[in-house]
């Protein structure tokens, strides 16, 4: 989900530039920074980003350069003349200096300064939003390229998971004959070591322990989740969150398999399976 894109343009004398950066994230987090005076762009910009992206932390910045507005100065000569006449008729004590021109011009209403900015409001916003669309196209293309490469890696991980599931299913130690043999030996050992045990009751307890140690359901669910993950990869699109969920389920089943295993070979395969699933899950974090 990493990517970078830029786009820029110009409307009249105003120029703008978008910069988009994308890094991994569990959900979609938009960090939008706009220049002062362009708050009207916030809502449509977020709508465009959310419509194209579903996952990742997205940093979006817009810079805008406008020419300084032209200034025009107008002096209200009628008011100035009236002030000059009023001041001239005053009898001022020696401690007060007579009025000067700069002092009269500083009075409110005498000098009016107006700014005339270039009229680009009707065309600037649409052009800037079109630039955001162009930057989004580039960002999505980069993310799609990364996703395509990751798809091959994830497929290899799923193939490795499938091989380990098949190996676990074929472990000789979990076959019924092997389980019966271990239980029979254990029952014989306990009967000889502890006189007075009820052989029937001991046999029942042994059968219950064997049922609890059976990993058939875990293997079936592992195969089912792996097939679902492979189908999502083949489907394409924004499947990162769903694959993340399946990776969690795969890890949970592999953990249960290791906990229930009473065979060294099966435990070793279960540990290798957990490692493969964790590597698969780490790569899924990079997928949208």
FIPA-497040 format. One record per atom (N, C-alpha, C, O, CB): x, y, z; residue in three letters. Coordinates in steps of 0.1 Angstrom, whole numbers, plus 5000, padded with zeros to 4 digits. Glycine has a CB too. Layout:
BEGIN
XYZALA
...
END
This chain:
BEGIN
500849885000UNK
500050005000UNK
500850135000UNK
500450235003UNK
499150005012UNK
502150114997UNK
503050234996UNK
502950294982UNK
502750224972UNK
504450195000UNK
503050424982UNK
503050494969UNK
503250644970UNK
503250694981UNK
501650474962UNK
503550704959UNK
503850854959UNK
503450904946UNK
503550844935UNK
505350884962UNK
502851024946UNK
502351084934UNK
502351234935UNK
502151294946UNK
500951034929UNK
502551304924UNK
502451454924UNK
501651494911UNK
501751424901UNK
503851514924UNK
501051604912UNK
500451674900UNK
500451824903UNK
500351864914UNK
499051614897UNK
500551894892UNK
500552044893UNK
499852104881UNK
499652034871UNK
502052094895UNK
499552224882UNK
498852304872UNK
498752444874UNK
499252494884UNK
497452244869UNK
498152514865UNK
498052664866UNK
496752714861UNK
496252664850UNK
499252734859UNK
496152804867UNK
494952874863UNK
495253024864UNK
495353084874UNK
493652834871UNK
495253084852UNK
495653224852UNK
497053244857UNK
497953184853UNK
494653314860UNK
497153334867UNK
498453354873UNK
498653274886UNK
499753274892UNK
498653504877UNK
497653194890UNK
497753104902UNK
498252964898UNK
497752914888UNK
496353094909UNK
499152914905UNK
499652774903UNK
499452694915UNK
499552744927UNK
501252784899UNK
499252564914UNK
499052474925UNK
499752344923UNK
500252314912UNK
497552444926UNK
499952264934UNK
500652144933UNK
500152044944UNK
500052084955UNK
502152154934UNK
499751924940UNK
499351824949UNK
500451724952UNK
501251694943UNK
498051744944UNK
500551674964UNK
501551574968UNK
500851464976UNK
500251504986UNK
502751634975UNK
500951344972UNK
500251234978UNK
501251124982UNK
502051084974UNK
499151174969UNK
501151084995UNK
502050985000UNK
501150875007UNK
500250905014UNK
503151035010UNK
501550745005UNK
500750635010UNK
501650535017UNK
502650495011UNK
499950564999UNK
501350505030UNK
502050395037UNK
501050295042UNK
499850325042UNK
502950455048UNK
501550185048UNK
500650085052UNK
499850125064UNK
500250205072UNK
501449955056UNK
498650075065UNK
497750095076UNK
496649995076UNK
496249945066UNK
497150235075UNK
496149965088UNK
495049865089UNK
493749905083UNK
493049835076UNK
494849825104UNK
493450035085UNK
492250095079UNK
492650215069UNK
493850215065UNK
491250145090UNK
491750305067UNK
491950415058UNK
492050535067UNK
491050575074UNK
490950435047UNK
493250605067UNK
493350725075UNK
493850835065UNK
494950825059UNK
494450705086UNK
493050945064UNK
493351055055UNK
493851175063UNK
493251215072UNK
492051095047UNK
495051215059UNK
495651335065UNK
495751445054UNK
496651435046UNK
497051305072UNK
494851535054UNK
494651635044UNK
495151775049UNK
494651825059UNK
493251645038UNK
496051835041UNK
496551975045UNK
496252065033UNK
496752045022UNK
498051965048UNK
495452165036UNK
495052265025UNK
495552405029UNK
495652435041UNK
493552265023UNK
495752485019UNK
496152625022UNK
495052705028UNK
493852665026UNK
496652695009UNK
495252805036UNK
494152895041UNK
493352945030UNK
493852985019UNK
494753005049UNK
492052955032UNK
491153005022UNK
490552905013UNK
489752945004UNK
491753115015UNK
490952785014UNK
490452685004UNK
489752565012UNK
489852455008UNK
491652624996UNK
489052605023UNK
488352505030UNK
487252435022UNK
486852325025UNK
487652575043UNK
486752505012UNK
485752445003UNK
486252314996UNK
485452234991UNK
485252544993UNK
487552304995UNK
488152184989UNK
488152064998UNK
488351944993UNK
489552214984UNK
487952075011UNK
488151965020UNK
487151855018UNK
487651745016UNK
487952025035UNK
485851885018UNK
484951775016UNK
485051705003UNK
485051575003UNK
483551825017UNK
485051774991UNK
485251694978UNK
486551624977UNK
486551524970UNK
485051794967UNK
487551674983UNK
488851604983UNK
488851474990UNK
489251374986UNK
490051694988UNK
488251485002UNK
488151355010UNK
487251255004UNK
487451135004UNK
487551395024UNK
486151304997UNK
485251214990UNK
485951144979UNK
485851024977UNK
484051284985UNK
486851214971UNK
487551154961UNK
488551054966UNK
488750944960UNK
488351264952UNK
489251084977UNK
490250994982UNK
489650864987UNK
490050754985UNK
491051064993UNK
488550884995UNK
487850765001UNK
487150684990UNK
486950564992UNK
486750815011UNK
486850744979UNK
486250664968UNK
487250574960UNK
486850484953UNK
485550754958UNK
488450614961UNK
489450534953UNK
490350444962UNK
490950354957UNK
490350634946UNK
490450474975UNK
491350404984UNK
490550344996UNK
489550405000UNK
492450504990UNK
490950225000UNK
490250165011UNK
491150135023UNK
490650095033UNK
489650035006UNK
492450145021UNK
493350105032UNK
494650185031UNK
495150215020UNK
493649955032UNK
495250215042UNK
496550285043UNK
496350415049UNK
495350475051UNK
497050295029UNK
497550475053UNK
497650605058UNK
498050695047UNK
499150685041UNK
498650615070UNK
497150795043UNK
497350875031UNK
497651015036UNK
496851085042UNK
496150865022UNK
498851075032UNK
499151215035UNK
498951295022UNK
499651255012UNK
500551225041UNK
498151395023UNK
497751475011UNK
498051615014UNK
497551675024UNK
496351445006UNK
498851675006UNK
499151825007UNK
498951894995UNK
499251854984UNK
500551835012UNK
498352014996UNK
498152104984UNK
498852234987UNK
498752294998UNK
496652134982UNK
499752284978UNK
500352414978UNK
499752504967UNK
499552454956UNK
501952404977UNK
499552624970UNK
498952724961UNK
499752854961UNK
499952904972UNK
497452744964UNK
500052894950UNK
500753024948UNK
499953114940UNK
499553084929UNK
502153004942UNK
499653234946UNK
498853334939UNK
499753464938UNK
500453494947UNK
497553364945UNK
499553544927UNK
500253674927UNK
499653774937UNK
498553764941UNK
500153734913UNK
500553864942UNK
500053964951UNK
498954044944UNK
499154084933UNK
501154054956UNK
497854074951UNK
496754154945UNK
497154294942UNK
497954354950UNK
495554144953UNK
496654354931UNK
496954494928UNK
496254584938UNK
495054554942UNK
496554524914UNK
496954684942UNK
496354784952UNK
496054914945UNK
496854964936UNK
497254804964UNK
494954974948UNK
494555104943UNK
494355194956UNK
493655154965UNK
493355104934UNK
494755324955UNK
494655414966UNK
493855534962UNK
494055594951UNK
496055464971UNK
492855564970UNK
491955684967UNK
491955774979UNK
491655724990UNK
490555634963UNK
492155894977UNK
492155994988UNK
490856074987UNK
490456134976UNK
493356094988UNK
490156074998UNK
488856154998UNK
489256305000UNK
489356355011UNK
487856105010UNK
489356374989UNK
489856504989UNK
488856604996UNK
489256705002UNK
490156554975UNK
487656574995UNK
486656665001UNK
486756655017UNK
486756755023UNK
485156614997UNK
486956535022UNK
487156525037UNK
488456585041UNK
488556655051UNK
487056375041UNK
489556565033UNK
490856625036UNK
490756775036UNK
491356835045UNK
491856575026UNK
490056835026UNK
489956975026UNK
489157035038UNK
489557135044UNK
489257025013UNK
488156955042UNK
487357005053UNK
488156995066UNK
488057085074UNK
486056915055UNK
489056895067UNK
489856875079UNK
490956995079UNK
491157045090UNK
490556745079UNK
491457015068UNK
492557125067UNK
491957255071UNK
492557335078UNK
493157135053UNK
490657285066UNK
490057405070UNK
489657415085UNK
489857515091UNK
488757425061UNK
489257305090UNK
488857295104UNK
490057315113UNK
490057395123UNK
488157165108UNK
491257255109UNK
492457265117UNK
493057405116UNK
493557465126UNK
493457165113UNK
492957475104UNK
493457605102UNK
492757705111UNK
493357815115UNK
493357645088UNK
491557685114UNK
490757775122UNK
490957765137UNK
490357835145UNK
489357775119UNK
491757665141UNK
491957635156UNK
493157725161UNK
494157745155UNK
492257495158UNK
492857775173UNK
493957855180UNK
494657755189UNK
494157715200UNK
493357975189UNK
495857705185UNK
496657605192UNK
497657665201UNK
498257765198UNK
497357515182UNK
497757615213UNK
498857665222UNK
500257635217UNK
500357545208UNK
498657605236UNK
501257695221UNK
502657675216UNK
503057535218UNK
503957485211UNK
503557775223UNK
502557465228UNK
503057335231UNK
502557225221UNK
503057115221UNK
502657285245UNK
501557265213UNK
500957165203UNK
501457205189UNK
501157315185UNK
499457165204UNK
502057115182UNK
502557135169UNK
501357145159UNK
500357075161UNK
503557035164UNK
501357215149UNK
500257225139UNK
500157085132UNK
501157015131UNK
500557335129UNK
498957065126UNK
498756935119UNK
499556935107UNK
499857035100UNK
497256925115UNK
500056805104UNK
500856785091UNK
500056695082UNK
499056635086UNK
502256715095UNK
500456685070UNK
499756605060UNK
499756465063UNK
498656395062UNK
500356625046UNK
500856405068UNK
500856265071UNK
499956235082UNK
499356125083UNK
502256215074UNK
499856325092UNK
498956305103UNK
497456305098UNK
496656225103UNK
499156405114UNK
497156395089UNK
495756405084UNK
495456285076UNK
494356225076UNK
495556535076UNK
496356235068UNK
496156115059UNK
495955985068UNK
495255895063UNK
497256095049UNK
496455985080UNK
496355865088UNK
495055855095UNK
494655755101UNK
497455865099UNK
494255965094UNK
492855955100UNK
491955865093UNK
492055855080UNK
492256105101UNK
491055795100UNK
490155705093UNK
489255775082UNK
488755885085UNK
489255635103UNK
489155715071UNK
488255765061UNK
488855855051UNK
488255895041UNK
487055825067UNK
490055895053UNK
490755985044UNK
491355915032UNK
491155955021UNK
491756075051UNK
492055805035UNK
492755725025UNK
492055585025UNK
491855525035UNK
494255715028UNK
491655545013UNK
490955415011UNK
491855335002UNK
492155364990UNK
489555435005UNK
492355215007UNK
493155124999UNK
492354994996UNK
491754935005UNK
494455085007UNK
492254964983UNK
491454854979UNK
492454754971UNK
493354804964UNK
490254894970UNK
492154624972UNK
492954524965UNK
492054454955UNK
490854424957UNK
493554414975UNK
492654434943UNK
491854374933UNK
492654244929UNK
493654244922UNK
491754464920UNK
492054134933UNK
492654004930UNK
492153954916UNK
491153994912UNK
492453894941UNK
492953864911UNK
492553804898UNK
491353714900UNK
491353634909UNK
493753724891UNK
490353724891UNK
489153654892UNK
489353514887UNK
489253484875UNK
487953724885UNK
489753424896UNK
489953284892UNK
489053184900UNK
489253064899UNK
491353244894UNK
488153234909UNK
487353154918UNK
486553044910UNK
486452934915UNK
486453234926UNK
485953084899UNK
485052994892UNK
485852884885UNK
485252774882UNK
484253064882UNK
487152904882UNK
487852804875UNK
488952734883UNK
489452624880UNK
488552864863UNK
489352804894UNK
490452744902UNK
490052614909UNK
490852514908UNK
490952844912UNK
488952614916UNK
488552494923UNK
488352374914UNK
488952264918UNK
487252514931UNK
487652384903UNK
487552264894UNK
488952214889UNK
489152094888UNK
486652294883UNK
489752304886UNK
491052264881UNK
491952194891UNK
492552094888UNK
491852394875UNK
491852244904UNK
492652184914UNK
492052044917UNK
492851954920UNK
492552274927UNK
490752024917UNK
490151894920UNK
490551804908UNK
490751684911UNK
488651904921UNK
490551854896UNK
490951764885UNK
492451724887UNK
492851614883UNK
490851844871UNK
493251814892UNK
494651774895UNK
494751664906UNK
495651574905UNK
495451894899UNK
493851674916UNK
493851564926UNK
493451434920UNK
494051324923UNK
492851604937UNK
492551434910UNK
492151304903UNK
493351254896UNK
493551134896UNK
490951334894UNK
494151334889UNK
495251294882UNK
496351234891UNK
496951124888UNK
495951404874UNK
496551294903UNK
497451244912UNK
497051114918UNK
497751014920UNK
497751344924UNK
495751094920UNK
495150974925UNK
495350864915UNK
495650744919UNK
493650984928UNK
495150894902UNK
495450794892UNK
496850734893UNK
497050614892UNK
495150854878UNK
497750824894UNK
499150784895UNK
499450704908UNK
500150594908UNK
500150904895UNK
498850744919UNK
499050674932UNK
498450534931UNK
499050434936UNK
498450754943UNK
497250524926UNK
496550394925UNK
497350304916UNK
497350184918UNK
495150414920UNK
497850354905UNK
498650274896UNK
499850214903UNK
500250104901UNK
499050354883UNK
500550294911UNK
501750254918UNK
501350144928UNK
502050044930UNK
502450364925UNK
500250174935UNK
499750074945UNK
499349944939UNK
499549834944UNK
498650134954UNK
498749954927UNK
498249834920UNK
499449754915UNK
499449624916UNK
497449874908UNK
500549814911UNK
501749744907UNK
502349674919UNK
502849554918UNK
502749834901UNK
502349734930UNK
502849674942UNK
502049554946UNK
502449444950UNK
502949774954UNK
500649574945UNK
499749464949UNK
499949344940UNK
499849234944UNK
498349514948UNK
500149364927UNK
500349254917UNK
501649174921UNK
501649054920UNK
500549304903UNK
502649244925UNK
503849174929UNK
503649094942UNK
504148984943UNK
505049274931UNK
502949154951UNK
502649094964UNK
501748964962UNK
501848874969UNK
501949184974UNK
500848974952UNK
499948864949UNK
500748734946UNK
500348624951UNK
499048894937UNK
501848744939UNK
502648634936UNK
503348574949UNK
503448454951UNK
503748664926UNK
503848664957UNK
504448624970UNK
503448554979UNK
503748454985UNK
505048744977UNK
502248614980UNK
501148554988UNK
500748414983UNK
500448324991UNK
499948644989UNK
500648404970UNK
500348274964UNK
501348164968UNK
501048054971UNK
500248284949UNK
502648204968UNK
503648114972UNK
503548074986UNK
503747954990UNK
505048174969UNK
503148164995UNK
502948135009UNK
501748045011UNK
501847945019UNK
502748265017UNK
500748065003UNK
499547975004UNK
499847834999UNK
499347735005UNK
498348034996UNK
500747824989UNK
501147694985UNK
501947624995UNK
501747504998UNK
502047704972UNK
502847695002UNK
503547635013UNK
502647595024UNK
502947485030UNK
504647735018UNK
501647675028UNK
500647635038UNK
499947505034UNK
499747425042UNK
499647755040UNK
499547495021UNK
498847375017UNK
499747255018UNK
499247145022UNK
498447395002UNK
501047265015UNK
501947155016UNK
502047105030UNK
502146985033UNK
503347185010UNK
502147205039UNK
502247175054UNK
501047105059UNK
501047015067UNK
502647295062UNK
499847155054UNK
498647095059UNK
498546945054UNK
498146855062UNK
497347175053UNK
498946925042UNK
498946785036UNK
499946705044UNK
499646585047UNK
499346785021UNK
501146755047UNK
502046685055UNK
501546645069UNK
501746535074UNK
503446755056UNK
500846745075UNK
500346715089UNK
499246605088UNK
499146525097UNK
499746845094UNK
498446605077UNK
497446505075UNK
497946365073UNK
497346265077UNK
496546545064UNK
499146365068UNK
499746235065UNK
500746185076UNK
501446085074UNK
500446235052UNK
500846255087UNK
501846215097UNK
501446075102UNK
500246055106UNK
501846315109UNK
502345975102UNK
501945845107UNK
501445845121UNK
500645755125UNK
503145745105UNK
501945925130UNK
501645925144UNK
500245965147UNK
499745935158UNK
502546015151UNK
499546025137UNK
498146065140UNK
497145965134UNK
495945985134UNK
497846205135UNK
497645855127UNK
496745755122UNK
496145675133UNK
496645655143UNK
497545665112UNK
494945625130UNK
494145545141UNK
494945435147UNK
494945415159UNK
492945495135UNK
495745365138UNK
496445245143UNK
497545295153UNK
497745235164UNK
497145175132UNK
498245405150UNK
499245455158UNK
498745505172UNK
499245485182UNK
500045565151UNK
497545575171UNK
496945625183UNK
496545505192UNK
496745515204UNK
495745715179UNK
495845405186UNK
495445285194UNK
496645225200UNK
496545175212UNK
494745185185UNK
497745205193UNK
498945145199UNK
499445225211UNK
499745165221UNK
500045135188UNK
499545355210UNK
500045435221UNK
499145425233UNK
499545415244UNK
500145585216UNK
497845435230UNK
496845425241UNK
496945285248UNK
496845275260UNK
495445445236UNK
497045185240UNK
497145045246UNK
498345035255UNK
498344975266UNK
497144935235UNK
499545085250UNK
500745075258UNK
500545155271UNK
501045115281UNK
501945125250UNK
499945275270UNK
499845365281UNK
498845295292UNK
499145305304UNK
499245495277UNK
497745235287UNK
496845175296UNK
497545055303UNK
497345035315UNK
495645115288UNK
498344975296UNK
499044865302UNK
500044915312UNK
500244855323UNK
499844785291UNK
500745025309UNK
501745085319UNK
501045125332UNK
501445105343UNK
502445205313UNK
499845195330UNK
499145245342UNK
498545135350UNK
498545135362UNK
498045345338UNK
498045025343UNK
497444915350UNK
498544845359UNK
498244795370UNK
496844815341UNK
499744835353UNK
500744765360UNK
501344845371UNK
501744795382UNK
501844725351UNK
501444985369UNK
502045065379UNK
501145095391UNK
501645115402UNK
502445195372UNK
499845105389UNK
498845135399UNK
497845025400UNK
496845025393UNK
498145275396UNK
498044935409UNK
497144825411UNK
495744875415UNK
495644975422UNK
497644715421UNK
494744805412UNK
493444835416UNK
492644925407UNK
491444955409UNK
493444895429UNK
493344975396UNK
492545065387UNK
491544975379UNK
491844865375UNK
493545135377UNK
490445035376UNK
489344975368UNK
489744975354UNK
489845085348UNK
487945035370UNK
490044865348UNK
490544865334UNK
489444925324UNK
489844995315UNK
490744715329UNK
488144905327UNK
487144955318UNK
487145105319UNK
487045175309UNK
485744905322UNK
487245155332UNK
487245305334UNK
488445365328UNK
488345475322UNK
487145335349UNK
489545305329UNK
490845345323UNK
490745355308UNK
491245445302UNK
491945255328UNK
490145255302UNK
489945255288UNK
489145365283UNK
489345425273UNK
489345115283UNK
488045395291UNK
487145505287UNK
487845635287UNK
487745725279UNK
485945505297UNK
488645655298UNK
489445785299UNK
490445795288UNK
490645905282UNK
490145795313UNK
491045685284UNK
491945685273UNK
491245725260UNK
491845805252UNK
492645555272UNK
490045675258UNK
489345705246UNK
488945855245UNK
489045915235UNK
488045625245UNK
488545915257UNK
488246055257UNK
489546135254UNK
489446235247UNK
487746095271UNK
490646105260UNK
491846175257UNK
492246165242UNK
492646265236UNK
493046125266UNK
492046055236UNK
492346035222UNK
491446125214UNK
491846185204UNK
492145895218UNK
490146135218UNK
489146225210UNK
489546375211UNK
489546445202UNK
487746205216UNK
490046415224UNK
490446545225UNK
491746585217UNK
491946695213UNK
490646575240UNK
492546485216UNK
493846505208UNK
493646495193UNK
494646525186UNK
494846405213UNK
492546455188UNK
492346445174UNK
492346585167UNK
491646675172UNK
491046365171UNK
493046605157UNK
493246735150UNK
492546735136UNK
492846815128UNK
494646765148UNK
491646635134UNK
490946635121UNK
490246765118UNK
490346815107UNK
489946515121UNK
489446815128UNK
488746935125UNK
489647055122UNK
489347135114UNK
487846965137UNK
490747065130UNK
491647175127UNK
492247165113UNK
492447265106UNK
492847175138UNK
492647045109UNK
493147035095UNK
492147065085UNK
492447135075UNK
493646885093UNK
490947025087UNK
489847065077UNK
489647215077UNK
489447275066UNK
488546995081UNK
489647285088UNK
489447425088UNK
490647495082UNK
490447595076UNK
489147475103UNK
491847445085UNK
492947505079UNK
492947505064UNK
493147595057UNK
494247435084UNK
492547385058UNK
492347375044UNK
491247465038UNK
491447515028UNK
492047225040UNK
490247475046UNK
489047565041UNK
489547705041UNK
489247775031UNK
487847545051UNK
490147755052UNK
490647895052UNK
491647925041UNK
491648035035UNK
491147935066UNK
492547825039UNK
493547845029UNK
492947855015UNK
493347945007UNK
494547735029UNK
491947775012UNK
491247774999UNK
490447914998UNK
490447974987UNK
490247664998UNK
489847965008UNK
489248095008UNK
490148205005UNK
489848294997UNK
488448115021UNK
491348195011UNK
492348305009UNK
492848294994UNK
493048404988UNK
493548285018UNK
493048174989UNK
493448164975UNK
492348224965UNK
492648284955UNK
493748024971UNK
491048194969UNK
490048254961UNK
489948404961UNK
489748464951UNK
488648194965UNK
490248464972UNK
490248604974UNK
491448664965UNK
491248764958UNK
490448654988UNK
492548604966UNK
493648654957UNK
493348644943UNK
493648734935UNK
494948564960UNK
492648544938UNK
492248524924UNK
491248634921UNK
491148684909UNK
491748384921UNK
490348664931UNK
489348764928UNK
489948904926UNK
489448974917UNK
488348774940UNK
490948944933UNK
491649074931UNK
490849184938UNK
489849154944UNK
491849104916UNK
491249304936UNK
490549414942UNK
491049444956UNK
492149394960UNK
489049394942UNK
490249514964UNK
490649554977UNK
490249434987UNK
489149434992UNK
489949684982UNK
491149344988UNK
490849224996UNK
491749215008UNK
491749115015UNK
491049094988UNK
492549315011UNK
493549315022UNK
492949285036UNK
493449195043UNK
494249435023UNK
491849345039UNK
491149325052UNK
490649185053UNK
490849125064UNK
490049425054UNK
490049135043UNK
489448995044UNK
490648895045UNK
490448795052UNK
488648975032UNK
491648925038UNK
492848825039UNK
493448835053UNK
493948735058UNK
493848865028UNK
493448955058UNK
493948965072UNK
493148885082UNK
493748825090UNK
494049115076UNK
491848885080UNK
490948805089UNK
491248655087UNK
491348585097UNK
489548835086UNK
491348615075UNK
491648475072UNK
493048435078UNK
493148325082UNK
491548445057UNK
493948525077UNK
495348495083UNK
495248475098UNK
495848385103UNK
496348605079UNK
494348555104UNK
494148535119UNK
493548405122UNK
493948335131UNK
493348645124UNK
492548365114UNK
491948235116UNK
492848115113UNK
492848015120UNK
490648225106UNK
493648125103UNK
494648025100UNK
495648015112UNK
495947905116UNK
495448055087UNK
496148125117UNK
497048125129UNK
496348055141UNK
497047985148UNK
497448255132UNK
495048085143UNK
494348025154UNK
494247875153UNK
494447805163UNK
492948095156UNK
493947825141UNK
493847685139UNK
495147615141UNK
495247505146UNK
493147655126UNK
496247675135UNK
497547615137UNK
497947615151UNK
498647515155UNK
498547695128UNK
497647715159UNK
497947715173UNK
497247605181UNK
497847535189UNK
497647845180UNK
495947585177UNK
495247475184UNK
495747335180UNK
495847245188UNK
493747485179UNK
496147325167UNK
496747195163UNK
498047165171UNK
498247055175UNK
497147205148UNK
498847265173UNK
500047245181UNK
499747205196UNK
500347125202UNK
501047365181UNK
498747275201UNK
498347245215UNK
497747105217UNK
497947045227UNK
497347345219UNK
497047055207UNK
496446925208UNK
497346805204UNK
497046695207UNK
495146925200UNK
498446845197UNK
499246735192UNK
499946655203UNK
500446715212UNK
500346795182UNK
499946525201UNK
500746435210UNK
501746355202UNK
502146245207UNK
499746345218UNK
502146415191UNK
503146345183UNK
504246445179UNK
503946565175UNK
502546285170UNK
505546415180UNK
506646505178UNK
506646555164UNK
506846675161UNK
507946445181UNK
506446465154UNK
506446505140UNK
505346605137UNK
505546705130UNK
506346385131UNK
504146575142UNK
502946665140UNK
503246805146UNK
502846905141UNK
501646605146UNK
503846805158UNK
504146935165UNK
505047015156UNK
504947135155UNK
504646905179UNK
506146945151UNK
507147015143UNK
506447085131UNK
506747195127UNK
508246925139UNK
505547005124UNK
504847055112UNK
503947175116UNK
503847275109UNK
504046945105UNK
503347165128UNK
502447265133UNK
503247395135UNK
502747505132UNK
501747225145UNK
504447385141UNK
505247505143UNK
505647565130UNK
505647695128UNK
506447465152UNK
506047485120UNK
506447535107UNK
505247605101UNK
505347705094UNK
506947425098UNK
504047545103UNK
502847605097UNK
502547745103UNK
502147835096UNK
501647505099UNK
502747755116UNK
502547885122UNK
503447995117UNK
503048105115UNK
502647875138UNK
504747945115UNK
505648045109UNK
505248085095UNK
505348205092UNK
507047975109UNK
504847995087UNK
504448025073UNK
503248115073UNK
503148215065UNK
504147895065UNK
502348095082UNK
501048175083UNK
501448315088UNK
500848415083UNK
500048105092UNK
502348325097UNK
502748455102UNK
503448535091UNK
503148655090UNK
503648445114UNK
504248475083UNK
504848545072UNK
503848585061UNK
503948695056UNK
505948455065UNK
502848505059UNK
501748535050UNK
500948655056UNK
500648755048UNK
500748415049UNK
500748655068UNK
499948775074UNK
500748905074UNK
500249005071UNK
499648735089UNK
502048895076UNK
502949015075UNK
502849075061UNK
502749195060UNK
504348985078UNK
502848995051UNK
502749045037UNK
501349095034UNK
501249195026UNK
503048935027UNK
500349035040UNK
498949085038UNK
498849235043UNK
497949305037UNK
497948995045UNK
499649275053UNK
499549415058UNK
499949515047UNK
499549625048UNK
500449425070UNK
500649465037UNK
501049555026UNK
500049565014UNK
500249625004UNK
502349515020UNK
498949495016UNK
497949485005UNK
496749565008UNK
496249575020UNK
497549335003UNK
496149624998UNK
494949715000UNK
493749625002UNK
492649675004UNK
494749804988UNK
END
